[in-house]
Amino acid sequence: MTATPVPGGRRTGIEPADDAARRKPLLKTGGPPGTQTPPRPRLPRPRGARHPLHGAAQPADIFPAEATFDGMADPGPFRLTQYARGGGCACKIPPGELEETLAGLMPDGQGGDLLVGVEHGDDGAVVRVSPAMAVVMTADFFTPVVDDAYTFGRIAATNALSDIYAMGGEPLVAVNLLGWPRDKLPAELAAEVLRGGLDVGRAAQCHVAGGHSIDDPEPKYGMAVTGTANPATLLRIDAGKPGVPISLTKPIGTGVLNAWHKATGEVSAAAVEVMTTLNAGASQQALAAGIRCATDVTGFGLLGHLFKLAKASRVSAVVDRAAVPLIEGTRAAARAGHIPGGSRRNLQWVRPHTDAGTVGEDDLLLLADAQTSGGLLVAGELPGAPVIGELVPRRDSVLIIR
């Protein structure tokens, strides 16, 4: 999918004022339109080169020959993933724990013009403002999944915008959410993170207008995004119907590959491509096909998000594990032991509601792998997206894996 860039001159609110080469990015402060931080030189390492902070290259037989791994810009002395305990959507609060925390906290005003709230843990909140327009709101941020600051910004922004697309909306404006350890990491790296988010906003034709920053022990970045949608054509998590196929628009495996990257410093170009691809095209295809049920696959993994969808829709979901696409290198990285803790917690959460038949633990962990900026999980068929299962009338188990 190729996104159309925003016409020049759009005000973003985070561009440096005056001399872009020296000044720091501004949050909650406007700058003259048309200015931006200049790109720094990109110095990709040759394929197979060792990361300068690691004494030995990953053994060649860890990944199959068809897997392609490229280096991003050399992070120099600062590997962002080493400044945080977790990474990406894998550092979410465990879903079961989150459910217990939110139980009984249903706010007033549910129903009426509040079309989507907290009742099913959908991707965003939706408020109807007119018969033909609703406002969609979401917020998403996390710790680094890659060492390169600019790429981290792109991934986090792509992930934040995804919730708007998962609801069938179009993003309108985003504000930055930045936590930065000022005593550990230079401000220039924070500027690179923000530049990555700004570039994604431009590609999505979404205004990026200021934001909020705090001094934080760990680096964190994301966005609060507001979009618009047609109330009559929302993509909802609770609108699944029996007999409808399940499609997945991106392969899975980013949790495993990000854990591998954090441990070794090596980069999966395929994983980065998945995490920086906007879900705009998939959302538009779903709306054009008349689909009304979808979600995106992020920190709770494919099984976790499918469980939420099936439970909210009062159906069961049958998954053909052999049809689920994996990012190249995922299975080999998992065999090497790079399984995020979030993936194990996801599986623990859905296991009581799952009939796994004879499917082994290794496959189940991959199906539960905590994704960052994953694809759309759609109740319906989309051109080019593999069908991975089917919604069926509710059975004893919510998830059935074959």
C-alpha positions in Angstrom: 0.0 0.0 0.0 1.3 3.4 -0.9 0.1 6.4 1.1 -0.4 9.8 -0.5 1.8 12.4 1.2 0.1 15.5 2.7 0.4 18.6 0.6 3.3 20.9 1.8 2.8 23.6 4.3 0.5 21.7 6.8 1.1 23.0 10.3 2.1 20.3 12.7 3.1 22.1 15.9 6.2 20.2 16.6 8.6 21.6 14.0 11.6 23.5 15.3 11.3 27.3 15.0 13.9 29.1 13.0 17.1 27.1 12.8 15.9 23.5 12.4 19.5 22.1 12.7 20.0 23.4 16.3 16.7 23.9 18.1 14.8 21.1 19.9 11.3 20.0 18.8 8.5 22.0 20.4 5.6 20.4 22.2 2.5 22.6 22.9 4.2 25.3 21.0 3.7 26.2 17.3 6.4 26.8 14.8 6.3 28.3 11.3 4.6 26.1 8.7 6.8 24.2 6.4 9.8 23.8 8.7 11.0 20.4 10.0 13.9 18.6 11.5 16.3 17.8 8.6 16.9 14.1 8.1 20.2 12.8 9.6 22.4 10.6 7.4 21.1 7.0 7.2 23.9 4.5 7.6 22.6 1.0 7.2 24.9 -1.8 8.1 25.7 -4.4 5.4 23.7 -7.6 5.6 25.1 -10.0 8.1 27.3 -7.3 9.7 27.7 -7.6 13.5 26.2 -4.9 15.7 29.1 -2.9 17.1 27.8 -3.5 20.7 27.9 -7.3 20.3 30.9 -9.5 20.3 29.6 -12.2 18.0 27.2 -12.4 15.1 24.1 -14.5 15.3 24.8 -18.0 14.0 23.9 -18.3 10.4 21.7 -21.4 10.9 19.4 -19.7 13.4 17.3 -18.2 10.5 16.4 -19.8 7.3 18.0 -18.7 4.1 14.9 -17.0 2.8 14.7 -14.7 5.8 16.2 -11.2 5.1 17.6 -9.2 8.0 18.8 -5.6 7.4 20.4 -3.2 9.8 18.7 0.2 10.4 20.8 3.3 11.0 23.5 2.5 13.5 22.2 3.6 16.9 25.8 4.4 18.0 26.2 4.1 21.8 22.4 4.3 22.4 20.3 1.1 21.9 16.8 2.3 22.8 15.5 -1.2 23.6 18.1 -1.5 26.4 16.5 1.4 28.3 13.2 -0.3 28.9 12.1 -3.5 30.6 9.5 -4.4 27.9 8.9 -3.3 24.4 6.0 -2.2 22.2 2.6 -3.6 22.8 4.1 -6.6 24.6 4.5 -4.4 27.6 0.7 -3.9 28.0 -0.9 -4.7 31.3 -2.0 -8.4 31.1 -5.5 -8.6 29.7 -6.9 -10.6 32.6 -5.5 -8.2 35.1 -6.8 -5.3 33.1 -10.3 -6.8 33.0 -10.4 -7.1 36.8 -9.1 -3.5 37.2 -11.9 -2.1 34.9 -14.7 -4.2 36.2 -17.4 -2.0 37.8 -15.9 1.2 36.3 -18.5 1.7 33.6 -18.9 5.5 33.2 -22.2 7.3 33.0 -23.5 8.1 29.6 -23.2 4.7 28.0 -25.5 4.4 25.0 -27.2 7.3 23.2 -24.6 9.3 21.3 -21.7 7.3 22.9 -21.8 4.6 20.3 -18.7 2.7 21.5 -17.3 2.9 25.1 -15.5 0.5 27.4 -18.1 -2.2 27.4 -16.2 -4.6 25.1 -12.7 -3.1 25.1 -13.0 -2.0 21.5 -10.2 -0.2 19.7 -11.4 3.4 20.3 -14.3 5.4 21.8 -16.9 6.7 19.3 -19.3 9.6 19.9 -22.0 10.5 17.4 -22.0 14.3 16.7 -24.5 14.3 13.8 -26.5 11.6 11.9 -23.7 11.3 9.4 -20.6 11.8 11.5 -19.0 10.3 14.6 -15.8 11.3 16.3 -13.4 8.4 17.0 -10.8 8.8 19.8 -7.9 6.6 20.9 -4.5 6.8 22.6 -1.6 4.4 22.3 2.1 4.6 23.5 4.8 2.2 24.5 8.5 1.6 25.1 10.9 1.0 22.2 10.7 -2.1 20.0 13.7 -1.1 17.9 17.0 0.6 18.7 16.8 3.2 16.0 14.9 6.3 17.3 13.4 7.4 14.0 12.1 3.9 13.2 10.7 3.7 16.8 8.7 6.9 16.1 7.4 5.5 12.8 6.3 2.3 14.4 4.6 3.9 17.5 2.7 6.4 15.3 1.6 3.7 12.8 0.3 1.7 15.8 -1.6 4.6 17.3 -3.3 5.4 14.0 -4.3 1.8 13.6 -7.1 2.0 16.2 -8.8 4.7 14.1 -8.6 2.5 11.0 -9.8 -0.6 13.0 -13.0 1.3 13.8 -13.6 2.2 10.1 -12.5 5.8 10.6 -10.1 8.3 9.1 -7.5 10.0 11.3 -7.9 13.8 11.5 -5.4 15.1 14.1 -2.9 13.5 16.5 -0.9 14.9 19.5 2.3 13.3 20.6 2.8 11.5 23.9 6.5 11.4 24.9 8.2 10.1 28.0 12.0 10.6 27.9 14.8 9.9 30.4 16.6 13.2 30.1 19.5 12.2 32.2 20.2 9.1 30.1 19.4 9.8 26.5 20.1 13.0 24.5 17.4 15.3 23.3 18.5 14.7 19.7 17.2 11.2 19.9 13.8 12.4 21.2 13.7 14.7 18.1 14.3 11.7 15.9 11.4 9.8 17.5 9.1 12.8 17.0 10.3 13.1 13.4 9.3 9.5 12.8 5.9 10.2 14.1 5.6 13.3 12.0 6.5 11.5 8.8 3.8 8.9 9.5 1.2 11.6 10.2 2.1 13.1 6.8 1.8 9.8 5.0 -1.6 9.2 6.7 -2.8 12.8 5.8 -3.3 13.4 9.6 -2.3 16.6 11.3 0.2 16.3 14.1 -0.3 19.2 16.4 1.9 19.4 19.5 1.4 17.0 22.4 2.7 16.4 26.0 6.0 15.3 27.3 7.3 14.2 30.7 10.7 13.3 32.2 10.4 9.5 32.5 12.8 6.7 33.6 12.1 4.8 30.4 11.6 6.2 26.8 8.0 6.0 25.7 6.3 7.4 22.7 2.9 7.3 21.0 -0.1 9.5 20.1 -3.6 10.4 21.1 -5.5 10.4 17.8 -8.9 11.8 16.9 -10.6 10.8 13.7 -14.0 10.7 12.0 -16.3 7.9 10.8 -19.8 7.3 9.5 -21.9 6.1 12.4 -23.8 3.7 10.1 -20.7 1.9 8.8 -18.5 1.6 11.9 -16.2 -1.5 12.2 -17.1 -2.9 15.7 -15.7 -5.7 17.8 -19.2 -6.9 18.7 -20.8 -7.2 15.2 -19.5 -10.7 14.2 -22.0 -13.2 12.8 -21.9 -17.0 12.5 -20.9 -18.3 9.1 -18.6 -15.4 8.3 -14.9 -16.1 7.4 -12.1 -14.5 9.4 -9.4 -12.7 7.4 -6.0 -11.3 8.7 -4.3 -8.5 6.8 -0.7 -8.8 8.1 1.4 -11.7 9.1 2.2 -12.2 12.8 5.5 -12.6 14.6 6.6 -9.1 15.6 6.7 -9.9 19.3 9.1 -12.8 18.8 11.2 -10.9 16.3 11.3 -7.8 18.5 12.5 -9.9 21.4 15.2 -11.3 19.1 16.2 -7.8 18.1 16.4 -6.7 21.7 18.6 -9.7 22.6 21.0 -9.5 19.6 20.8 -6.0 18.1 20.1 -7.5 14.7 17.0 -6.3 12.8 14.3 -8.0 10.9 13.5 -5.8 7.9 10.3 -7.8 7.3 9.1 -7.1 10.9 9.9 -3.4 10.5 8.0 -3.3 7.2 4.9 -4.9 8.9 5.0 -2.5 11.8 5.4 0.6 9.7 2.6 -0.3 7.2 -0.6 1.7 7.8 -3.9 -0.2 8.0 -5.6 2.5 6.0 -6.0 0.4 2.8 -7.3 -2.6 4.7 -9.9 -0.5 6.5 -11.1 1.1 3.2 -11.4 -2.3 1.6 -13.4 -3.6 4.6 -15.8 -0.7 4.4 -16.1 -1.1 0.6 -17.0 -4.7 1.1 -19.8 -3.8 3.6 -17.9 -5.5 6.5 -19.0 -4.3 10.0 -16.9 -6.3 12.4 -13.1 -5.9 12.8 -10.3 -5.2 15.3 -6.6 -4.8 15.0 -4.0 -7.3 16.3 -1.7 -5.8 18.8 -0.5 -6.6 22.3 -3.0 -9.3 23.2 -1.9 -11.4 20.2 -4.1 -12.9 17.5 -5.8 -15.3 19.9 -6.4 -12.6 22.5 -8.0 -10.1 20.1 -10.0 -12.8 18.4 -11.2 -14.0 21.8 -12.4 -10.4 22.6 -14.2 -10.2 19.2 -15.9 -13.6 19.5 -16.9 -13.0 23.1 -18.3 -9.6 22.3 -20.2 -10.9 19.3 -21.5 -14.0 21.2 -20.0 -16.4 18.8 -17.1 -18.9 18.7 -14.2 -18.6 16.3 -12.5 -21.6 14.6 -8.9 -21.0 13.6 -6.9 -22.9 11.0 -3.4 -22.5 12.4 -1.8 -23.6 9.1 -3.5 -20.7 7.3 -2.1 -18.0 9.7 0.8 -16.2 8.0 4.1 -15.7 9.9 6.7 -13.1 9.2 9.8 -14.7 7.8 12.2 -15.8 10.6 9.5 -15.9 13.3 9.5 -19.7 13.9 13.3 -19.9 14.0 13.5 -17.0 16.5 10.9 -18.7 18.7 12.9 -21.9 18.6 15.9 -19.9 19.7 13.9 -18.9 22.8 12.9 -15.4 22.0 9.3 -15.5 23.4 8.1 -12.3 25.1 6.5 -12.6 28.5 3.5 -10.9 27.1 2.9 -13.7 24.6 3.0 -16.3 27.5 0.5 -14.1 29.5 -1.8 -13.9 26.5 -1.9 -17.6 26.1 -2.5 -18.1 29.8 -5.5 -15.7 29.6 -7.2 -17.4 26.6 -6.4 -21.0 27.4 -9.4 -21.6 29.7 -11.7 -20.5 26.8 -9.8 -22.5 24.1 -10.2 -25.9 22.5 -6.7 -26.4 21.1 -7.2 -30.0 20.1 -3.8 -31.5 19.2 -2.1 -28.1 18.5 1.2 -28.0 20.3 2.5 -25.4 22.8 4.9 -23.9 20.3 2.2 -23.1 17.8 -0.1 -21.8 20.5 2.6 -19.4 21.7 3.0 -18.0 18.2 -0.8 -17.6 17.8 -0.8 -15.7 21.1 2.4 -13.7 20.3 2.1 -10.1 21.5 2.1 -8.0 18.3 3.1 -4.4 17.8 1.3 -2.5 15.0 -0.3 -5.6 13.5 -2.9 -6.0 10.9 -6.7 -5.9 10.9 -8.6 -9.0 12.0 -11.8 -8.9 9.9 -15.0 -10.8 9.9 -15.3 -11.1 6.2 -13.1 -11.6 3.1 -10.7 -8.9 1.8 -8.7 -9.1 -1.5 -5.3 -10.5 -0.9 -5.8 -11.2 2.8 -5.7 -14.9 3.9 -8.8 -16.4 5.4 -7.6 -18.0 8.7 -10.9 -19.3 10.0 -14.6 -18.8 10.5 -17.1 -17.5 13.0 -19.6 -20.1 14.2 -22.5 -20.3 16.6 -21.3 -20.2 20.2 -19.9 -23.5 21.5 -18.5 -24.6 24.8 -15.2 -23.0 23.9 -14.9 -19.4 22.5 -11.8 -20.3 20.5 -11.4 -23.6 18.6 -7.9 -24.2 17.0 -7.3 -26.9 14.4 
